[in-house]
Amino acid sequence: MNTLPDGLSAGAAPWLVADTQVVLDWLGFRDAAARPLLEAVLAGRLRWLASATMRNELAHTLHHPTLARWGHQAEHALTFFDERATLHPDPTALPAPRLVCTDPDDQVFIDTALAHDAAWLATRDRALLTLRRKALLRGLRIIEPREWRDADAPP
């Protein structure tokens, strides 16, 4: 796993938080709508920000029996995560007022994105998508993968 570097260059690519479903879209389901977002990560136009809690959730989800029919390779997906995601600490203190997700399992994604100044949170989860307007006021764009366009990224 990558670790957070000491200091970031001014021209560094913006941070992206991808929820578990988006990562599954990239690696398990090979969803064409999520492909441009994945390509931006692979090309370094976005940096994938994650936490240990997110990795644990992905590992748990990848081993769920209902995913077996998709023929995914759990270890391959976790290796990809470890090689591509940059781990940040799970957030402990957040500026008030906190944006609260109606799904407690998804709270880590919004908290991590806001705590570490991510530019983007990619999700298809309705509970996170309902926070779009409030998150945008804090500089975080919550998008569905199909909405991603490289032209939206800051220079």
Secondary structure, 3 states (H helix, E strand, C coil): CEECCCCCCCCCCCEEEECHHHHHHHHCCCCHHHHHHHHHHHCCCCEEEECHHHHHHHHHHHCCHHHHHHCCCHHHHHHHHHHHCEECCCCCCCCCCCCCCCCHHHHHHHHHHHHCCCCEEECCCHHHHCCHHHHHCCCCEEECHHHCCHHHCCC
